[in-house]
Amino acid sequence: MTEADKAYAKIFQPFAKAEHSTTLVIAQLGQSLDGRIATSSGESKYINGKAALAHLHRLRAHVDAVLVGAGTLVADDPQLTVRLCEGRNPARVVVDPTGRGIPPGKWLANDGAVRLAFSAGGQAPAECDELIRIEAGETQAFEPCQILQALAARGFHRVLVEGGSRVVSSFLDADALDRLHVLVAPMIIGSGRMGLELAPILHLSDARRPAVTTFVFDDGDVLFDCDLRSGSQTGGRA
Ligand SMILES: NC(=O)c1ccc[n+]([C@@H]2O[C@H](COP(=O)([O-])OP(=O)(O)OC[C@H]3O[C@@H](n4cnc5c(N)ncnc54)[C@H](OP(=O)(O)O)[C@@H]3O)[C@@H](O)[C@H]2O)c1
């Protein structure tokens, strides 16, 4: 194993160590050089190359649950399963923060993985194993910690927040993420959906500066592994 391989393997160590009762939350964003995760028409397949896609599947294989927003289901109809590496399919979780209803799609495949929905008032398809009500928060569309507590109560402690922009941004704004993986493709889209849209700050001194390790994949994509519990930023999960 090369030094680079050893460093890469270290990324997954916190997941192996996570004790049964400890929640560990990671988010990922696959984006262009200019920070876009989709075109203005919502197309995001595929900004990143094959190596980054395999990395995403490796992340899925290391978590108990993978979570996406309803907007991502509508745009991408993802399967959210582990196919490009060895590993068990995690539970699939969809969040509908505005109560428009949980969309149907491939995420409801009957493959033995648990399928959960969180909605602020909307309905879920019959195949969904459980529909959990969420309340809209005062300053954001939903409270990520409420979702994490409900998942932990069901035995899902290691969680991958896979997108889209609103859901990942809400988790980051709420300080509910331990790690963030930004996968940057050497591509300029120039318009479209930004990866992160956070609450505004006035001063650069208020910006998050997490401890970051970078990895360059063979096809040119770069992974920024951001440890949000290290570096110079404040806060922590409530
Ligand atoms: N490159 C990547 O890594 C990556 C990963 C995942 C997703 N994506 C892209 O991110 C985009 C989605 O992100 P997002 O921020 O828009 O949404 P999202 O975070 O996936 O989902 C949350 C939003 O979806 C909307 N929504 C809720 N229920 C809906 C329904 N039934 N039908 C349609 N929309 C509904 C809501 O917006 P309203 O306020 O409009 O109700 C809600 O705020 C897509 O273009 C997807 O391709 C990229």
The ligand as an SDF file (V2000), in Angstrom:
LIG
                    3D

 48 52  0  0  0  0  0  0  0  0999 V2000
  -23.4430   17.2900   -7.1750 N   0  0  0  0  0  0  0  0  0  0  0  0
  -23.8800   16.7640   -6.0480 C   0  0  0  0  0  0  0  0  0  0  0  0
  -23.1150   16.3160   -5.1930 O   0  0  0  0  0  0  0  0  0  0  0  0
  -25.3550   16.7210   -5.7980 C   0  0  0  0  0  0  0  0  0  0  0  0
  -25.8610   15.8670   -4.8100 C   0  0  0  0  0  0  0  0  0  0  0  0
  -27.2370   15.8590   -4.5980 C   0  0  0  0  0  0  0  0  0  0  0  0
  -28.0560   16.6860   -5.3270 C   0  0  0  0  0  0  0  0  0  0  0  0
  -27.5210   17.4900   -6.2800 N   0  0  0  0  0  0  0  0  0  0  0  0
  -28.3750   18.4210   -7.0310 C   0  0  0  0  0  0  0  0  0  0  0  0
  -28.9450   19.3200   -6.0970 O   0  0  0  0  0  0  0  0  0  0  0  0
  -30.2140   19.7660   -6.5990 C   0  0  0  0  0  0  0  0  0  0  0  0
  -31.2420   19.6090   -5.5000 C   0  0  0  0  0  0  0  0  0  0  0  0
  -30.8780   20.4230   -4.4160 O   0  0  0  0  0  0  0  0  0  0  0  0
  -31.9440   21.3720   -3.6960 P   0  0  0  0  0  0  0  0  0  0  0  0
  -31.1980   22.2590   -2.7980 O   0  0  0  0  0  0  0  0  0  0  0  0
  -32.8120   21.9860   -4.7360 O   0  0  0  0  0  0  0  0  0  0  0  0
  -32.9000   20.3750   -2.9100 O   0  0  0  0  0  0  0  0  0  0  0  0
  -32.6240   19.3060   -1.7790 P   0  0  0  0  0  0  0  0  0  0  0  0
  -31.7020   19.8660   -0.7500 O   0  0  0  0  0  0  0  0  0  0  0  0
  -32.2830   17.9950   -2.3800 O   0  0  0  0  0  0  0  0  0  0  0  0
  -34.1030   19.1240   -1.1850 O   0  0  0  0  0  0  0  0  0  0  0  0
  -34.7250   20.1210   -0.4070 C   0  0  0  0  0  0  0  0  0  0  0  0
  -35.6260   21.0020   -1.2290 C   0  0  0  0  0  0  0  0  0  0  0  0
  -36.3650   20.2620   -2.1900 O   0  0  0  0  0  0  0  0  0  0  0  0
  -37.5820   20.9360   -2.4650 C   0  0  0  0  0  0  0  0  0  0  0  0
  -38.6780   19.9710   -2.4600 N   0  0  0  0  0  0  0  0  0  0  0  0
  -39.2930   19.4170   -1.4080 C   0  0  0  0  0  0  0  0  0  0  0  0
  -40.2620   18.5680   -1.7970 N   0  0  0  0  0  0  0  0  0  0  0  0
  -40.2650   18.6110   -3.1240 C   0  0  0  0  0  0  0  0  0  0  0  0
  -41.0390   17.9670   -4.1090 C   0  0  0  0  0  0  0  0  0  0  0  0
  -41.9970   17.0840   -3.7720 N   0  0  0  0  0  0  0  0  0  0  0  0
  -40.8050   18.2710   -5.3880 N   0  0  0  0  0  0  0  0  0  0  0  0
  -39.8360   19.1460   -5.7230 C   0  0  0  0  0  0  0  0  0  0  0  0
  -39.0410   19.7590   -4.8330 N   0  0  0  0  0  0  0  0  0  0  0  0
  -39.2620   19.5070   -3.5510 C   0  0  0  0  0  0  0  0  0  0  0  0
  -37.8200   21.9430   -1.3810 C   0  0  0  0  0  0  0  0  0  0  0  0
  -37.7490   23.2140   -1.9530 O   0  0  0  0  0  0  0  0  0  0  0  0
  -38.9860   24.2010   -2.0890 P   0  0  0  0  0  0  0  0  0  0  0  0
  -38.6270   25.3380   -1.2000 O   0  0  0  0  0  0  0  0  0  0  0  0
  -38.9500   24.5490   -3.5310 O   0  0  0  0  0  0  0  0  0  0  0  0
  -40.2450   23.5030   -1.6840 O   0  0  0  0  0  0  0  0  0  0  0  0
  -36.6790   21.6760   -0.4050 C   0  0  0  0  0  0  0  0  0  0  0  0
  -36.1690   22.8060    0.2110 O   0  0  0  0  0  0  0  0  0  0  0  0
  -30.5130   18.9190   -7.8160 C   0  0  0  0  0  0  0  0  0  0  0  0
  -30.2490   19.6690   -8.9700 O   0  0  0  0  0  0  0  0  0  0  0  0
  -29.5450   17.7630   -7.7120 C   0  0  0  0  0  0  0  0  0  0  0  0
  -29.1790   17.2660   -8.9700 O   0  0  0  0  0  0  0  0  0  0  0  0
  -26.1900   17.5270   -6.5350 C   0  0  0  0  0  0  0  0  0  0  0  0
  1  2  1  0
  2  3  2  0
  2  4  1  0
  4  5  1  0
  4 48  2  0
  5  6  2  0
  6  7  1  0
  7  8  2  0
  8  9  1  0
  8 48  1  0
  9 10  1  0
  9 46  1  0
 10 11  1  0
 11 12  1  0
 11 44  1  0
 12 13  1  0
 13 14  1  0
 14 15  2  0
 14 16  1  0
 14 17  1  0
 17 18  1  0
 18 19  2  0
 18 20  1  0
 18 21  1  0
 21 22  1  0
 22 23  1  0
 23 24  1  0
 23 42  1  0
 24 25  1  0
 25 26  1  0
 25 36  1  0
 26 27  1  0
 26 35  1  0
 27 28  2  0
 28 29  1  0
 29 30  1  0
 29 35  2  0
 30 31  1  0
 30 32  2  0
 32 33  1  0
 33 34  2  0
 34 35  1  0
 36 37  1  0
 36 42  1  0
 37 38  1  0
 38 39  2  0
 38 40  1  0
 38 41  1  0
 42 43  1  0
 44 45  1  0
 44 46  1  0
 46 47  1  0
M  CHG  2   8   1  16  -1
M  END
$$$$
